[in-house]
Amino acid sequence: MDLMLESLPRLLNATKLTIELTLLSLFFGIFVGVFFAILRTSKNRVFYFISYYYSYIFRGTPLLVQIFIIYFGLGQVEWIRESFLWIVLKEPYSCAILAFTLNTGAYSSEIFRSAFETVNKGVLEAAKGLGFNKLHTFFKIKLPIAIRQSLPAYGNEMILMLKGTSLASTVTLLDLTGVAKHIISTTFRPVEVFIVAGSIYLIMTFIIHNFIKYLEKKYNYQ
Amino acid sequence: MGLLAYGDTGWGDELFFATLMTIAVAAAALLIGFFLAAIFASFKLSKSKTLNLIGSFYTTVFRGVPELLVIYLFFFGSSGAVMYVARIFGYDGYIEVNAFLTGALSIGIISGAYSTEVFRGAIQSINKGQFEASQVLGFKKKIYYYKIIIPQMLRLALPNISNVWQITLKDTSLISVTGLVEIMRMSYVAAGSTRDPLFFYSFAAVLYLFLTFLSMRLFNKLEKHYSKGY
């Protein structure tokens, strides 16, 4: 019990990094996801294949491999170390965010793609009939409907990403899991630390879950 | 390509056996998960409020907490727990729990949480008339479960079981932190000693892609086989 109280401030402090990693990756991931979802629906075969293989590779391999390739692997290439990319790739922090962004981008591109596909054709024809141009139709009609459609699946993806940020601890970052592991390996009291760190994660999962539920209710147009 | 030579000069044979290890851990974890899922799915479907609560607690915790944290719990906790039990029986020495067992158990418990939801959903989607008909025909509870409900349930659950298998397979990469020599751990060792991490981690990615591709084919075949009658 003492250890639980003692470790709480340190774990809460590390939670900040976990939240930061999750929010930043999700934020960038949305753009990546929408971008590849649009490529996927394009009629151009090359765009289609790029998007298809991107999501296939990132969804078919473990996140751990992706982080290791980006953090340990890319630093080995000479011309990358000499280019501007090195500013991003030399820090574990930005490497982790890059890996998480690409990973969540792959999953969300699938979610958004299926959401775009469910947008009723009649709605788009109506927009055309009313004289909307392509950009207007996309931003004012297609995107809002798709966002509403993809909310439940995207909520799951947010929770998966929150759990995924725990892998940042494998590239020396001290996020919630990293600090928890550190405390466990110095005190050898895994159960107590697991209960505290696990509860913090569960509270965050709970918040995301309810936030999505709230959005679903708010944007329910049926 | 010399790096992948089979034998003493390259890492081909080491990586091959590491891949087998990944498959073995994933399969063991999936089976442990099924076993747990059968228990907890029946808890969740039972009429008792307490059992419902236990079932929900299990699925919420192990689907909401990062896999890595669960692995650390088992990695650091298992030998302590075993030694505690051994002390009751009067043994005072240090006991180290096998890395395979810890890995399969921790991933299995996570996998089980996902399988519980799959099993529960599949049982609920079976028509109520099936239960009633088997009762009217005088089947014993055990027999109608094994002969009528479970075969139908498995067919419905197959696509989702395929998903759980993919998740489990990818989760095994995390066991590498405990030192079990599977694909990730072997690549880590090879990358360290050859100073070529890009090659070995990319190769690990290819191995995982190959495994997920193969299992997808297999599950598609199974799905076709089991939906023949429909």
Interface residues (C-beta under 8 A of the other chain):
Chain A: Y56 I57 G60 T61 P62 L63 L64 V65 Q66 F68 I69 F72 G73 L74 Q76 V77 I159 L162 K163 G164 T165 S166 L167 S169 T170 T177 A180 K181 I184 S185 F188 P190 V191 F194 A197 G198 Y201 L202 T205 F206
Chain B: T60 V61 G64 V65 P66 E67 L68 L69 V70 Y72 L73 F75 F76 G77 G80 K170 D171 S173 L174 S176 V177 M184 S187 Y188 A191 R195 D196 P197 L198 F199 Y201 S202 A204 A205 Y208 L209 T212 F213
